[in-house]
Amino acid sequence: MSDTASEVQTHTIRLELVDEPGELLGALEPISEAGGNLMSIYHERGNVTPRGHIPVEVDVSCAPDRFDRIVDSLREAGVNVIQAGSERYDEELVVLLVGHLVDTDLSDTLQQVEACANASLTDLSLSAPRGNDDSSSARMRLKTKSGTTDAVLSTLREIADGKDLHVIEPLTEGTQ
Amino acid sequence: MTGARLAVLGVGAVGRSVVELAAEYGHTITAVADSSSAAIDADGIDTEAVLDRKADEGVVGDADPDDALDADYDVLVEATPTTLGDAEPGFSHVAHALNRDKHAVLANKGPVAERYGDLRELEADSDGQIRFEATVGGAIPICSTIDDFGPDHITAARGVLNGTANFILSRMAAEGLDYDHVLAEAQDLGVAEADPTFDVEGIDAALKFVILSNVLADGDEEYTLDDATVEGITDIPGTALELAAEDGRTIRLIGEATPEGVSVGPRLVPDDGPLSVTGTLNIVQLETTHAGRLNISGRGAGGPETATAVLSDVSRLTQ
């Protein structure tokens, strides 16, 4: 189901490894074993931390409930986890905007949406009938910082209210 | 309760079906009343003759409708049209039954949505009980499921509880037609009423979610229609459904009863998800504390469907 897939998030984990053969492989195994999907590895061999270790940044995608298990299994394997959970990739939000979009200056509407600190527009589809009398629709795909969906939606509602437009929001719960 | 004597108030689609089906459930109809007339017989009325007379002459009998309230019955079935605000005359009908220590089963949403606290107070002072499964989701056992789990074990309810709005949205999506076209079609088919305001403005769905909120709050809080945030579907152009479909989604009139409150409005949902039921079907999702999510769907309106819920309520009454 489409929304189950969007629940999978990419998390960044920062590790410190001892500069010895096999250390990196040993650190990656627990991730895949715990159901994480490795997206990228940034292995800074030239850099050394004050403790003389090599910093490694790993991007892992997994369902939210798996993430803690991955971090736990890394720690159990003796890997030094410096930071876990900061999400590199943000959440996606799809909304419809309905009303007299053209008459109310669509580009201004979009600028207002973009100006909202927590969202950036990644895709827009507009469907406007020929006559000016009928209302038109736009589908916006927004990238938002995780945990800010409610705030972004309420900003969107304000912008829409100001122009007598309607926001058709996604149902965030209960779609599975 | 088996072999109950029923007084049915209101002879619309639901009341008529209750009168027709009561015998099949082992019950006897001792009184029937519409707004202007009544038929009363302590030994059981001739249901067929009464319904024929209603069809032919527009009256059910020669008695005064108020006399039905004082007739001999175990259970009053309140199936008069839903009214808002003071929810009269439905509320007084139910109050009358409870004051007589009789049970009341409601198909009328008004008293349960607008005066839930008053109803429960009257019930507390009476030997009679009230039940109102038929007010939410027609034949779908929603209130009784909440009863079974216990309101403390259900954290939220959401879903589609208006078949007319759902029919219109699913036809708009399937045929690429605009709201006005599909509404006219729905009216021709009898799916939408001549005045569809209650359905398409989200009021009917909101009343049902207000009722669910009252049931879930279990006396800790009381909700009325004024507490609900309600938005209808009349402003949705066909293009909105097209854009949603391109993205694997569709639009449904979704209601929610959560600890944050009651809301009804058009929402984007996955095209292949459980909430995107088509046609006049209804669905409710209940979030449980220990058992995940329950999806219950079925026919949310119609005479025999809703009468089924009324008669199931009669069976659930104790004593």
Boltz contact constraints between the chains, C-beta under 6 A:
constraints:
  - contact:
      token1: [A, 1]
      token2: [B, 270]
      max_distance: 6.0
  - contact:
      token1: [A, 2]
      token2: [B, 248]
      max_distance: 6.0
  - contact:
      token1: [A, 2]
      token2: [B, 270]
      max_distance: 6.0
  - contact:
      token1: [A, 3]
      token2: [B, 270]
      max_distance: 6.0
  - contact:
      token1: [A, 96]
      token2: [B, 240]
      max_distance: 6.0
  - contact:
      token1: [A, 98]
      token2: [B, 240]
      max_distance: 6.0
  - contact:
      token1: [A, 125]
      token2: [B, 243]
      max_distance: 6.0
  - contact:
      token1: [A, 127]
      token2: [B, 239]
      max_distance: 6.0
  - contact:
      token1: [A, 127]
      token2: [B, 242]
      max_distance: 6.0
  - contact:
      token1: [A, 127]
      token2: [B, 243]
      max_distance: 6.0
  - contact:
      token1: [A, 135]
      token2: [B, 237]
      max_distance: 6.0
  - contact:
      token1: [A, 137]
      token2: [B, 237]
      max_distance: 6.0
  - contact:
      token1: [A, 137]
      token2: [B, 239]
      max_distance: 6.0
  - contact:
      token1: [A, 137]
      token2: [B, 240]
      max_distance: 6.0
  - contact:
      token1: [A, 137]
      token2: [B, 243]
      max_distance: 6.0
  - contact:
      token1: [A, 139]
      token2: [B, 243]
      max_distance: 6.0
  - contact:
      token1: [A, 166]
      token2: [B, 235]
      max_distance: 6.0
  - contact:
      token1: [A, 168]
      token2: [B, 266]
      max_distance: 6.0
  - contact:
      token1: [A, 168]
      token2: [B, 268]
      max_distance: 6.0
  - contact:
      token1: [A, 169]
      token2: [B, 267]
      max_distance: 6.0
  - contact:
      token1: [A, 170]
      token2: [B, 268]
      max_distance: 6.0
  - contact:
      token1: [A, 171]
      token2: [B, 254]
      max_distance: 6.0
  - contact:
      token1: [A, 171]
      token2: [B, 267]
      max_distance: 6.0
  - contact:
      token1: [A, 171]
      token2: [B, 269]
      max_distance: 6.0
  - contact:
      token1: [A, 174]
      token2: [B, 158]
      max_distance: 6.0
  - contact:
      token1: [A, 174]
      token2: [B, 285]
      max_distance: 6.0
  - contact:
      token1: [A, 175]
      token2: [B, 269]
      max_distance: 6.0
  - contact:
      token1: [A, 175]
      token2: [B, 270]
      max_distance: 6.0
  - contact:
      token1: [A, 175]
      token2: [B, 273]
      max_distance: 6.0
